[in-house]
């Protein structure tokens, strides 16, 4: 299991960490901005949830973005991260293909000299 997604923190702890009311977290969850896991009927927040919550609070409190704007920003960020992963995979494939072509050409050069 990815350690960043492992549920660790109860709602009260998260509220203390960020000095926010539990209802704030419940609203963010209801609106789909955060997705805590349910363990024995209680919400548990992972390190990834905490990172996301920190970003949400920065956008809302520090930058004045409303929740609808936060949702758009988070969706764009998620899509951008997915595109970066796809680009990294394509670059790895291209590099592998180029390396293979280069090695093949080197072998051909040496075979021609023999």
SULGITA-V646054 format. One record per residue. N is the residue number from 1. RES is the residue in one letter. OMEGA is omega as a letter, one per 40 degrees, with the letter a starting at -180 (none if undefined). Layout:
[[N,RES,OMEGA] [N,RES,OMEGA]]
//
This chain:
[[1,X,i] [2,X,a] [3,X,a] [4,X,a] [5,X,a] [6,X,a] [7,X,a] [8,X,a] [9,X,i] [10,X,a] [11,X,a] [12,X,i] [13,X,a] [14,X,i] [15,X,i] [16,X,a] [17,X,a] [18,X,a] [19,X,i] [20,X,a] [21,X,i] [22,X,a] [23,X,i] [24,X,i] [25,X,i] [26,X,i] [27,X,i] [28,X,i] [29,X,a] [30,X,a] [31,X,i] [32,X,i] [33,X,i] [34,X,a] [35,X,i] [36,X,i] [37,X,i] [38,X,i] [39,X,a] [40,X,i] [41,X,i] [42,X,i] [43,X,i] [44,X,a] [45,X,i] [46,X,i] [47,X,i] [48,X,i] [49,X,a] [50,X,i] [51,X,i] [52,X,i] [53,X,i] [54,X,i] [55,X,i] [56,X,a] [57,X,i] [58,X,a] [59,X,a] [60,X,a] [61,X,a] [62,X,a] [63,X,i] [64,X,i] [65,X,i] [66,X,a] [67,X,i] [68,X,i] [69,X,i] [70,X,i] [71,X,i] [72,X,a] [73,X,a] [74,X,i] [75,X,i] [76,X,i] [77,X,i] [78,X,a] [79,X,i] [80,X,i] [81,X,i] [82,X,i] [83,X,i] [84,X,i] [85,X,i] [86,X,a] [87,X,i] [88,X,i] [89,X,i] [90,X,i] [91,X,i] [92,X,i] [93,X,i] [94,X,i] [95,X,i] [96,X,i] [97,X,i] [98,X,i] [99,X,i] [100,X,i] [101,X,i] [102,X,i] [103,X,i] [104,X,i] [105,X,i] [106,X,i] [107,X,i] [108,X,i] [109,X,a] [110,X,i] [111,X,i] [112,X,a] [113,X,a] [114,X,none]]
//
